Amino acid sequence: MDKQEKCALMQERIDNGDIFSKAKNKDTCPNCGAVTDKDNDNYCWKCGEKLV
């Protein structure tokens, strides 16, 4: 697996919310649909949208 494939795989895991598997209060961004952590995030990590 080359560097580009590794990056794509990592991006896919992030998009699927793997990185938030330990978050107890998951939500999705109203703007782009990325998985967010309601307890710790005020802004979406992907698009910068303010989370309510």
N, C-alpha and C positions, 0 to 999 in steps of 0.2 A: 504493500500500500504506500503510495507516494504522499508527499506533503499536501497536495491539493485534495486528494481523496480523504485524507484525515480531517482536513478543515471542513469539507462538505459534510462528513459524518458528524463532526462535533456540532456544526451549525444545525443539522437535522435534530440532534438530541436536545439542543437548547430550545429549538422551535417546538418540539414535542413536550417540553416541560420537564425533562429528566432532571435538570438542574434544580428544579423546585420540588423534588420528590420528598424532601424533609419539611417543607413548608406546610403548616397546619391549616392555614387560611388562604387557599389558592383562589385566584380570580383571573379574569381575562381582560385585556385592554379593550375598551370600547372602540378605539380607533383602528388598531391593526390586528387584534385578536391574540396577541402573544400572552403566554401564561405569566402572571405576576403574583407576588406575595403580598396579600392585603395588609399584613401586619407590619411589614418593613418598607414597602415601596410607596413613594408619593408620586413618582413619575414612571412611565413605562420605560424599561431598559432598551426597548427596540426602537420606538418612534418618538419618545420624549413627551407623549401625551400626559397631561395631569390626571391622576387617578382619583376618583371621588371616594 
